[in-house]
Amino acid sequence: RALPTMHINLNVQDIFDFKFEDFTLEGYDPHPPIKGVVAV
């Protein structure tokens, strides 16, 4: 299984100016969910 690639917007100059939209994840292929009983 290939690993995903994360791309970061390199135009952002200050670390505190990053937003969610400045990050993209390509090639993410998740495994199926693990089902089980959960007590709440």
mmCIF entry with sequence, helices, sheets and N, C-alpha, C, O atoms, coordinates in Angstrom:
data_MODEL
# 
_entry.id   MODEL 
# 
_entity.id                         1 
_entity.type                       polymer 
_entity.pdbx_number_of_molecules   1 
# 
_entity_poly.entity_id                      1 
_entity_poly.type                           'polypeptide(L)' 
_entity_poly.nstd_linkage                   no 
_entity_poly.nstd_monomer                   no 
_entity_poly.pdbx_seq_one_letter_code       RALPTMHINLNVQDIFDFKFEDFTLEGYDPHPPIKGVVAV 
_entity_poly.pdbx_seq_one_letter_code_can   RALPTMHINLNVQDIFDFKFEDFTLEGYDPHPPIKGVVAV 
_entity_poly.pdbx_strand_id                 A 
# 
loop_
_entity_poly_seq.entity_id 
_entity_poly_seq.num 
_entity_poly_seq.mon_id 
_entity_poly_seq.hetero 
1 1  ARG n 
1 2  ALA n 
1 3  LEU n 
1 4  PRO n 
1 5  THR n 
1 6  MET n 
1 7  HIS n 
1 8  ILE n 
1 9  ASN n 
1 10 LEU n 
1 11 ASN n 
1 12 VAL n 
1 13 GLN n 
1 14 ASP n 
1 15 ILE n 
1 16 PHE n 
1 17 ASP n 
1 18 PHE n 
1 19 LYS n 
1 20 PHE n 
1 21 GLU n 
1 22 ASP n 
1 23 PHE n 
1 24 THR n 
1 25 LEU n 
1 26 GLU n 
1 27 GLY n 
1 28 TYR n 
1 29 ASP n 
1 30 PRO n 
1 31 HIS n 
1 32 PRO n 
1 33 PRO n 
1 34 ILE n 
1 35 LYS n 
1 36 GLY n 
1 37 VAL n 
1 38 VAL n 
1 39 ALA n 
1 40 VAL n 
# 
_struct_asym.id          A 
_struct_asym.entity_id   1 
# 
loop_
_struct_conf.conf_type_id 
_struct_conf.id 
_struct_conf.pdbx_PDB_helix_id 
_struct_conf.beg_label_comp_id 
_struct_conf.beg_label_asym_id 
_struct_conf.beg_label_seq_id 
_struct_conf.pdbx_beg_PDB_ins_code 
_struct_conf.end_label_comp_id 
_struct_conf.end_label_asym_id 
_struct_conf.end_label_seq_id 
_struct_conf.pdbx_end_PDB_ins_code 
_struct_conf.beg_auth_comp_id 
_struct_conf.beg_auth_asym_id 
_struct_conf.beg_auth_seq_id 
_struct_conf.end_auth_comp_id 
_struct_conf.end_auth_asym_id 
_struct_conf.end_auth_seq_id 
_struct_conf.pdbx_PDB_helix_class 
_struct_conf.details 
_struct_conf.pdbx_PDB_helix_length 
HELX_P HELX_P1 AA1 ILE A 15 ? ASP A 17 ? ILE A 15 ASP A 17 5 ? 3 
HELX_P HELX_P2 AA2 PHE A 20 ? ASP A 22 ? PHE A 20 ASP A 22 5 ? 3 
# 
_struct_conf_type.id          HELX_P 
_struct_conf_type.criteria    ? 
_struct_conf_type.reference   ? 
# 
_struct_sheet.id               AA1 
_struct_sheet.type             ? 
_struct_sheet.number_strands   2 
_struct_sheet.details          ? 
# 
_struct_sheet_order.sheet_id     AA1 
_struct_sheet_order.range_id_1   1 
_struct_sheet_order.range_id_2   2 
_struct_sheet_order.offset       ? 
_struct_sheet_order.sense        anti-parallel 
# 
loop_
_struct_sheet_range.sheet_id 
_struct_sheet_range.id 
_struct_sheet_range.beg_label_comp_id 
_struct_sheet_range.beg_label_asym_id 
_struct_sheet_range.beg_label_seq_id 
_struct_sheet_range.pdbx_beg_PDB_ins_code 
_struct_sheet_range.end_label_comp_id 
_struct_sheet_range.end_label_asym_id 
_struct_sheet_range.end_label_seq_id 
_struct_sheet_range.pdbx_end_PDB_ins_code 
_struct_sheet_range.beg_auth_comp_id 
_struct_sheet_range.beg_auth_asym_id 
_struct_sheet_range.beg_auth_seq_id 
_struct_sheet_range.end_auth_comp_id 
_struct_sheet_range.end_auth_asym_id 
_struct_sheet_range.end_auth_seq_id 
AA1 1 THR A 5  ? ILE A 8  ? THR A 5  ILE A 8  
AA1 2 PHE A 23 ? GLU A 26 ? PHE A 23 GLU A 26 
# 
loop_
_atom_site.group_PDB 
_atom_site.id 
_atom_site.type_symbol 
_atom_site.label_atom_id 
_atom_site.label_alt_id 
_atom_site.label_comp_id 
_atom_site.label_asym_id 
_atom_site.label_entity_id 
_atom_site.label_seq_id 
_atom_site.pdbx_PDB_ins_code 
_atom_site.Cartn_x 
_atom_site.Cartn_y 
_atom_site.Cartn_z 
_atom_site.occupancy 
_atom_site.B_iso_or_equiv 
_atom_site.pdbx_formal_charge 
_atom_site.auth_seq_id 
_atom_site.auth_comp_id 
_atom_site.auth_asym_id 
_atom_site.auth_atom_id 
_atom_site.pdbx_PDB_model_num 
ATOM 1   N N  . ARG A 1 1  ? 0.846   -1.182 0.000  1.00 0.00 ? 1  ARG A N  1 
ATOM 2   C CA . ARG A 1 1  ? 0.000   0.000  0.000  1.00 0.00 ? 1  ARG A CA 1 
ATOM 3   C C  . ARG A 1 1  ? 0.884   1.236  0.000  1.00 0.00 ? 1  ARG A C  1 
ATOM 4   O O  . ARG A 1 1  ? 1.773   1.383  0.839  1.00 0.00 ? 1  ARG A O  1 
ATOM 5   N N  . ALA A 1 2  ? 0.631   2.103  -0.937 1.00 0.00 ? 2  ALA A N  1 
ATOM 6   C CA . ALA A 1 2  ? 1.440   3.325  -1.057 1.00 0.00 ? 2  ALA A CA 1 
ATOM 7   C C  . ALA A 1 2  ? 1.053   4.342  0.017  1.00 0.00 ? 2  ALA A C  1 
ATOM 8   O O  . ALA A 1 2  ? -0.104  4.424  0.427  1.00 0.00 ? 2  ALA A O  1 
ATOM 9   N N  . LEU A 1 3  ? 2.029   5.100  0.454  1.00 0.00 ? 3  LEU A N  1 
ATOM 10  C CA . LEU A 1 3  ? 1.764   6.134  1.451  1.00 0.00 ? 3  LEU A CA 1 
ATOM 11  C C  . LEU A 1 3  ? 1.194   7.382  0.783  1.00 0.00 ? 3  LEU A C  1 
ATOM 12  O O  . LEU A 1 3  ? 1.523   7.671  -0.368 1.00 0.00 ? 3  LEU A O  1 
ATOM 13  N N  . PRO A 1 4  ? 0.334   8.130  1.497  1.00 0.00 ? 4  PRO A N  1 
ATOM 14  C CA . PRO A 1 4  ? -0.192  9.370  0.936  1.00 0.00 ? 4  PRO A CA 1 
ATOM 15  C C  . PRO A 1 4  ? 0.881   10.456 0.910  1.00 0.00 ? 4  PRO A C  1 
ATOM 16  O O  . PRO A 1 4  ? 1.907   10.351 1.581  1.00 0.00 ? 4  PRO A O  1 
ATOM 17  N N  . THR A 1 5  ? 0.626   11.490 0.129  1.00 0.00 ? 5  THR A N  1 
ATOM 18  C CA . THR A 1 5  ? 1.544   12.616 0.011  1.00 0.00 ? 5  THR A CA 1 
ATOM 19  C C  . THR A 1 5  ? 0.864   13.866 0.541  1.00 0.00 ? 5  THR A C  1 
ATOM 20  O O  . THR A 1 5  ? -0.264  14.170 0.156  1.00 0.00 ? 5  THR A O  1 
ATOM 21  N N  . MET A 1 6  ? 1.541   14.593 1.423  1.00 0.00 ? 6  MET A N  1 
ATOM 22  C CA . MET A 1 6  ? 0.998   15.844 1.943  1.00 0.00 ? 6  MET A CA 1 
ATOM 23  C C  . MET A 1 6  ? 1.682   17.008 1.248  1.00 0.00 ? 6  MET A C  1 
ATOM 24  O O  . MET A 1 6  ? 2.909   17.068 1.165  1.00 0.00 ? 6  MET A O  1 
ATOM 25  N N  . HIS A 1 7  ? 0.865   17.935 0.749  1.00 0.00 ? 7  HIS A N  1 
ATOM 26  C CA . HIS A 1 7  ? 1.375   19.140 0.107  1.00 0.00 ? 7  HIS A CA 1 
ATOM 27  C C  . HIS A 1 7  ? 1.043   20.339 0.988  1.00 0.00 ? 7  HIS A C  1 
ATOM 28  O O  . HIS A 1 7  ? -0.068  20.448 1.506  1.00 0.00 ? 7  HIS A O  1 
ATOM 29  N N  . ILE A 1 8  ? 2.002   21.228 1.153  1.00 0.00 ? 8  ILE A N  1 
ATOM 30  C CA . ILE A 1 8  ? 1.839   22.424 1.980  1.00 0.00 ? 8  ILE A CA 1 
ATOM 31  C C  . ILE A 1 8  ? 2.027   23.648 1.097  1.00 0.00 ? 8  ILE A C  1 
ATOM 32  O O  . ILE A 1 8  ? 2.940   23.694 0.272  1.00 0.00 ? 8  ILE A O  1 
ATOM 33  N N  . ASN A 1 9  ? 1.161   24.636 1.274  1.00 0.00 ? 9  ASN A N  1 
ATOM 34  C CA . ASN A 1 9  ? 1.267   25.884 0.526  1.00 0.00 ? 9  ASN A CA 1 
ATOM 35  C C  . ASN A 1 9  ? 2.537   26.607 0.959  1.00 0.00 ? 9  ASN A C  1 
ATOM 36  O O  . ASN A 1 9  ? 2.637   27.068 2.096  1.00 0.00 ? 9  ASN A O  1 
ATOM 37  N N  . LEU A 1 10 ? 3.501   26.706 0.057  1.00 0.00 ? 10 LEU A N  1 
ATOM 38  C CA . LEU A 1 10 ? 4.789   27.319 0.379  1.00 0.00 ? 10 LEU A CA 1 
ATOM 39  C C  . LEU A 1 10 ? 4.758   28.842 0.314  1.00 0.00 ? 10 LEU A C  1 
ATOM 40  O O  . LEU A 1 10 ? 5.752   29.493 0.633  1.00 0.00 ? 10 LEU A O  1 
ATOM 41  N N  . ASN A 1 11 ? 3.630   29.417 -0.097 1.00 0.00 ? 11 ASN A N  1 
ATOM 42  C CA . ASN A 1 11 ? 3.512   30.874 -0.159 1.00 0.00 ? 11 ASN A CA 1 
ATOM 43  C C  . ASN A 1 11 ? 3.251   31.501 1.206  1.00 0.00 ? 11 ASN A C  1 
ATOM 44  O O  . ASN A 1 11 ? 3.346   32.719 1.350  1.00 0.00 ? 11 ASN A O  1 
ATOM 45  N N  . VAL A 1 12 ? 2.926   30.690 2.205  1.00 0.00 ? 12 VAL A N  1 
ATOM 46  C CA . VAL A 1 12 ? 2.686   31.204 3.556  1.00 0.00 ? 12 VAL A CA 1 
ATOM 47  C C  . VAL A 1 12 ? 4.038   31.506 4.198  1.00 0.00 ? 12 VAL A C  1 
ATOM 48  O O  . VAL A 1 12 ? 4.904   30.634 4.266  1.00 0.00 ? 12 VAL A O  1 
ATOM 49  N N  . GLN A 1 13 ? 4.218   32.731 4.666  1.00 0.00 ? 13 GLN A N  1 
ATOM 50  C CA . GLN A 1 13 ? 5.503   33.169 5.209  1.00 0.00 ? 13 GLN A CA 1 
ATOM 51  C C  . GLN A 1 13 ? 5.611   33.005 6.725  1.00 0.00 ? 13 GLN A C  1 
ATOM 52  O O  . GLN A 1 13 ? 6.705   32.787 7.246  1.00 0.00 ? 13 GLN A O  1 
ATOM 53  N N  . ASP A 1 14 ? 4.491   33.106 7.433  1.00 0.00 ? 14 ASP A N  1 
ATOM 54  C CA . ASP A 1 14 ? 4.498   33.036 8.898  1.00 0.00 ? 14 ASP A CA 1 
ATOM 55  C C  . ASP A 1 14 ? 3.773   31.765 9.329  1.00 0.00 ? 14 ASP A C  1 
ATOM 56  O O  . ASP A 1 14 ? 2.687   31.476 8.829  1.00 0.00 ? 14 ASP A O  1 
ATOM 57  N N  . ILE A 1 15 ? 4.353   31.013 10.240 1.00 0.00 ? 15 ILE A N  1 
ATOM 58  C CA . ILE A 1 15 ? 3.760   29.742 10.671 1.00 0.00 ? 15 ILE A CA 1 
ATOM 59  C C  . ILE A 1 15 ? 2.368   29.930 11.268 1.00 0.00 ? 15 ILE A C  1 
ATOM 60  O O  . ILE A 1 15 ? 1.550   29.012 11.211 1.00 0.00 ? 15 ILE A O  1 
ATOM 61  N N  . PHE A 1 16 ? 2.087   31.082 11.831 1.00 0.00 ? 16 PHE A N  1 
ATOM 62  C CA . PHE A 1 16 ? 0.791   31.341 12.448 1.00 0.00 ? 16 PHE A CA 1 
ATOM 63  C C  . PHE A 1 16 ? -0.275  31.736 11.423 1.00 0.00 ? 16 PHE A C  1 
ATOM 64  O O  . PHE A 1 16 ? -1.443  31.883 11.784 1.00 0.00 ? 16 PHE A O  1 
ATOM 65  N N  . ASP A 1 17 ? 0.100   31.908 10.165 1.00 0.00 ? 17 ASP A N  1 
ATOM 66  C CA . ASP A 1 17 ? -0.845  32.269 9.107  1.00 0.00 ? 17 ASP A CA 1 
ATOM 67  C C  . ASP A 1 17 ? -1.407  31.055 8.366  1.00 0.00 ? 17 ASP A C  1 
ATOM 68  O O  . ASP A 1 17 ? -2.261  31.212 7.493  1.00 0.00 ? 17 ASP A O  1 
ATOM 69  N N  . PHE A 1 18 ? -0.945  29.853 8.699  1.00 0.00 ? 18 PHE A N  1 
ATOM 70  C CA . PHE A 1 18 ? -1.460  28.665 8.026  1.00 0.00 ? 18 PHE A CA 1 
ATOM 71  C C  . PHE A 1 18 ? -2.932  28.464 8.346  1.00 0.00 ? 18 PHE A C  1 
ATOM 72  O O  . PHE A 1 18 ? -3.386  28.710 9.463  1.00 0.00 ? 18 PHE A O  1 
ATOM 73  N N  . LYS A 1 19 ? -3.677  28.002 7.318  1.00 0.00 ? 19 LYS A N  1 
ATOM 74  C CA . LYS A 1 19 ? -5.083  27.656 7.467  1.00 0.00 ? 19 LYS A CA 1 
ATOM 75  C C  . LYS A 1 19 ? -5.263  26.219 6.989  1.00 0.00 ? 19 LYS A C  1 
ATOM 76  O O  . LYS A 1 19 ? -4.366  25.644 6.373  1.00 0.00 ? 19 LYS A O  1 
ATOM 77  N N  . PHE A 1 20 ? -6.408  25.654 7.272  1.00 0.00 ? 20 PHE A N  1 
ATOM 78  C CA . PHE A 1 20 ? -6.720  24.288 6.863  1.00 0.00 ? 20 PHE A CA 1 
ATOM 79  C C  . PHE A 1 20 ? -6.544  24.115 5.353  1.00 0.00 ? 20 PHE A C  1 
ATOM 80  O O  . PHE A 1 20 ? -6.072  23.074 4.896  1.00 0.00 ? 20 PHE A O  1 
ATOM 81  N N  . GLU A 1 21 ? -6.923  25.133 4.586  1.00 0.00 ? 21 GLU A N  1 
ATOM 82  C CA . GLU A 1 21 ? -6.862  25.072 3.133  1.00 0.00 ? 21 GLU A CA 1 
ATOM 83  C C  . GLU A 1 21 ? -5.431  25.041 2.596  1.00 0.00 ? 21 GLU A C  1 
ATOM 84  O O  . GLU A 1 21 ? -5.229  24.741 1.420  1.00 0.00 ? 21 GLU A O  1 
ATOM 85  N N  . ASP A 1 22 ? -4.446  25.341 3.424  1.00 0.00 ? 22 ASP A N  1 
ATOM 86  C CA . ASP A 1 22 ? -3.049  25.351 2.991  1.00 0.00 ? 22 ASP A CA 1 
ATOM 87  C C  . ASP A 1 22 ? -2.428  23.953 2.952  1.00 0.00 ? 22 ASP A C  1 
ATOM 88  O O  . ASP A 1 22 ? -1.276  23.801 2.546  1.00 0.00 ? 22 ASP A O  1 
ATOM 89  N N  . PHE A 1 23 ? -3.174  22.943 3.366  1.00 0.00 ? 23 PHE A N  1 
ATOM 90  C CA . PHE A 1 23 ? -2.677  21.569 3.394  1.00 0.00 ? 23 PHE A CA 1 
ATOM 91  C C  . PHE A 1 23 ? -3.578  20.682 2.544  1.00 0.00 ? 23 PHE A C  1 
ATOM 92  O O  . PHE A 1 23 ? -4.802  20.759 2.646  1.00 0.00 ? 23 PHE A O  1 
ATOM 93  N N  . THR A 1 24 ? -2.975  19.840 1.706  1.00 0.00 ? 24 THR A N  1 
ATOM 94  C CA . THR A 1 24 ? -3.735  18.855 0.941  1.00 0.00 ? 24 THR A CA 1 
ATOM 95  C C  . THR A 1 24 ? -3.072  17.491 1.104  1.00 0.00 ? 24 THR A C  1 
ATOM 96  O O  . THR A 1 24 ? -1.848  17.380 1.175  1.00 0.00 ? 24 THR A O  1 
ATOM 97  N N  . LEU A 1 25 ? -3.899  16.467 1.161  1.00 0.00 ? 25 LEU A N  1 
ATOM 98  C CA . LEU A 1 25 ? -3.424  15.095 1.300  1.00 0.00 ? 25 LEU A CA 1 
ATOM 99  C C  . LEU A 1 25 ? -3.875  14.329 0.065  1.00 0.00 ? 25 LEU A C  1 
ATOM 100 O O  . LEU A 1 25 ? -5.073  14.198 -0.184 1.00 0.00 ? 25 LEU A O  1 
ATOM 101 N N  . GLU A 1 26 ? -2.927  13.825 -0.706 1.00 0.00 ? 26 GLU A N  1 
ATOM 102 C CA . GLU A 1 26 ? -3.240  13.120 -1.945 1.00 0.00 ? 26 GLU A CA 1 
ATOM 103 C C  . GLU A 1 26 ? -2.832  11.657 -1.835 1.00 0.00 ? 26 GLU A C  1 
ATOM 104 O O  . GLU A 1 26 ? -1.791  11.322 -1.269 1.00 0.00 ? 26 GLU A O  1 
ATOM 105 N N  . GLY A 1 27 ? -3.674  10.802 -2.387 1.00 0.00 ? 27 GLY A N  1 
ATOM 106 C CA . GLY A 1 27 ? -3.363  9.379  -2.422 1.00 0.00 ? 27 GLY A CA 1 
ATOM 107 C C  . GLY A 1 27 ? -3.681  8.647  -1.128 1.00 0.00 ? 27 GLY A C  1 
ATOM 108 O O  . GLY A 1 27 ? -3.143  7.567  -0.887 1.00 0.00 ? 27 GLY A O  1 
ATOM 109 N N  . TYR A 1 28 ? -4.553  9.218  -0.284 1.00 0.00 ? 28 TYR A N  1 
ATOM 110 C CA . TYR A 1 28 ? -4.910  8.571  0.982  1.00 0.00 ? 28 TYR A CA 1 
ATOM 111 C C  . TYR A 1 28 ? -5.927  7.472  0.708  1.00 0.00 ? 28 TYR A C  1 
ATOM 112 O O  . TYR A 1 28 ? -6.995  7.737  0.156  1.00 0.00 ? 28 TYR A O  1 
ATOM 113 N N  . ASP A 1 29 ? -5.607  6.262  1.084  1.00 0.00 ? 29 ASP A N  1 
ATOM 114 C CA . ASP A 1 29 ? -6.472  5.102  0.883  1.00 0.00 ? 29 ASP A CA 1 
ATOM 115 C C  . ASP A 1 29 ? -6.664  4.421  2.238  1.00 0.00 ? 29 ASP A C  1 
ATOM 116 O O  . ASP A 1 29 ? -5.864  3.567  2.619  1.00 0.00 ? 29 ASP A O  1 
ATOM 117 N N  . PRO A 1 30 ? -7.725  4.794  2.974  1.00 0.00 ? 30 PRO A N  1 
ATOM 118 C CA . PRO A 1 30 ? -7.889  4.259  4.326  1.00 0.00 ? 30 PRO A CA 1 
ATOM 119 C C  . PRO A 1 30 ? -8.277  2.777  4.324  1.00 0.00 ? 30 PRO A C  1 
ATOM 120 O O  . PRO A 1 30 ? -8.873  2.277  3.370  1.00 0.00 ? 30 PRO A O  1 
ATOM 121 N N  . HIS A 1 31 ? -7.933  2.101  5.394  1.00 0.00 ? 31 HIS A N  1 
ATOM 122 C CA . HIS A 1 31 ? -8.377  0.728  5.603  1.00 0.00 ? 31 HIS A CA 1 
ATOM 123 C C  . HIS A 1 31 ? -9.862  0.758  5.960  1.00 0.00 ? 31 HIS A C  1 
ATOM 124 O O  . HIS A 1 31 ? -10.363 1.793  6.399  1.00 0.00 ? 31 HIS A O  1 
ATOM 125 N N  . PRO A 1 32 ? -10.578 -0.359 5.780  1.00 0.00 ? 32 PRO A N  1 
ATOM 126 C CA . PRO A 1 32 ? -11.993 -0.386 6.176  1.00 0.00 ? 32 PRO A CA 1 
ATOM 127 C C  . PRO A 1 32 ? -12.118 -0.248 7.695  1.00 0.00 ? 32 PRO A C  1 
ATOM 128 O O  . PRO A 1 32 ? -11.175 -0.551 8.425  1.00 0.00 ? 32 PRO A O  1 
ATOM 129 N N  . PRO A 1 33 ? -13.283 0.210  8.172  1.00 0.00 ? 33 PRO A N  1 
ATOM 130 C CA . PRO A 1 33 ? -13.455 0.391  9.618  1.00 0.00 ? 33 PRO A CA 1 
ATOM 131 C C  . PRO A 1 33 ? -13.429 -0.943 10.365 1.00 0.00 ? 33 PRO A C  1 
ATOM 132 O O  . PRO A 1 33 ? -13.771 -1.987 9.811  1.00 0.00 ? 33 PRO A O  1 
ATOM 133 N N  . ILE A 1 34 ? -13.018 -0.887 11.624 1.00 0.00 ? 34 ILE A N  1 
ATOM 134 C CA . ILE A 1 34 ? -13.039 -2.056 12.503 1.00 0.00 ? 34 ILE A CA 1 
ATOM 135 C C  . ILE A 1 34 ? -14.316 -1.964 13.327 1.00 0.00 ? 34 ILE A C  1 
ATOM 136 O O  . ILE A 1 34 ? -14.495 -1.028 14.105 1.00 0.00 ? 34 ILE A O  1 
ATOM 137 N N  . LYS A 1 35 ? -15.203 -2.942 13.151 1.00 0.00 ? 35 LYS A N  1 
ATOM 138 C CA . LYS A 1 35 ? -16.483 -2.919 13.851 1.00 0.00 ? 35 LYS A CA 1 
ATOM 139 C C  . LYS A 1 35 ? -16.361 -3.676 15.163 1.00 0.00 ? 35 LYS A C  1 
ATOM 140 O O  . LYS A 1 35 ? -15.673 -4.692 15.256 1.00 0.00 ? 35 LYS A O  1 
ATOM 141 N N  . GLY A 1 36 ? -17.046 -3.157 16.174 1.00 0.00 ? 36 GLY A N  1 
ATOM 142 C CA . GLY A 1 36 ? -17.034 -3.811 17.469 1.00 0.00 ? 36 GLY A CA 1 
ATOM 143 C C  . GLY A 1 36 ? -18.088 -3.208 18.375 1.00 0.00 ? 36 GLY A C  1 
ATOM 144 O O  . GLY A 1 36 ? -18.611 -2.128 18.100 1.00 0.00 ? 36 GLY A O  1 
ATOM 145 N N  . VAL A 1 37 ? -18.396 -3.900 19.444 1.00 0.00 ? 37 VAL A N  1 
ATOM 146 C CA . VAL A 1 37 ? -19.379 -3.430 20.409 1.00 0.00 ? 37 VAL A CA 1 
ATOM 147 C C  . VAL A 1 37 ? -18.701 -2.442 21.350 1.00 0.00 ? 37 VAL A C  1 
ATOM 148 O O  . VAL A 1 37 ? -17.591 -2.679 21.827 1.00 0.00 ? 37 VAL A O  1 
ATOM 149 N N  . VAL A 1 38 ? -19.390 -1.325 21.611 1.00 0.00 ? 38 VAL A N  1 
ATOM 150 C CA . VAL A 1 38 ? -18.857 -0.302 22.502 1.00 0.00 ? 38 VAL A CA 1 
ATOM 151 C C  . VAL A 1 38 ? -19.900 -0.002 23.564 1.00 0.00 ? 38 VAL A C  1 
ATOM 152 O O  . VAL A 1 38 ? -21.060 0.252  23.241 1.00 0.00 ? 38 VAL A O  1 
ATOM 153 N N  . ALA A 1 39 ? -19.504 -0.029 24.812 1.00 0.00 ? 39 ALA A N  1 
ATOM 154 C CA . ALA A 1 39 ? -20.406 0.326  25.907 1.00 0.00 ? 39 ALA A CA 1 
ATOM 155 C C  . ALA A 1 39 ? -20.179 1.783  26.275 1.00 0.00 ? 39 ALA A C  1 
ATOM 156 O O  . ALA A 1 39 ? -19.045 2.243  26.408 1.00 0.00 ? 39 ALA A O  1 
ATOM 157 N N  . VAL A 1 40 ? -21.284 2.494  26.435 1.00 0.00 ? 40 VAL A N  1 
ATOM 158 C CA . VAL A 1 40 ? -21.183 3.917  26.781 1.00 0.00 ? 40 VAL A CA 1 
ATOM 159 C C  . VAL A 1 40 ? -21.724 4.136  28.166 1.00 0.00 ? 40 VAL A C  1 
ATOM 160 O O  . VAL A 1 40 ? -21.733 5.266  28.654 1.00 0.00 ? 40 VAL A O  1 
# 
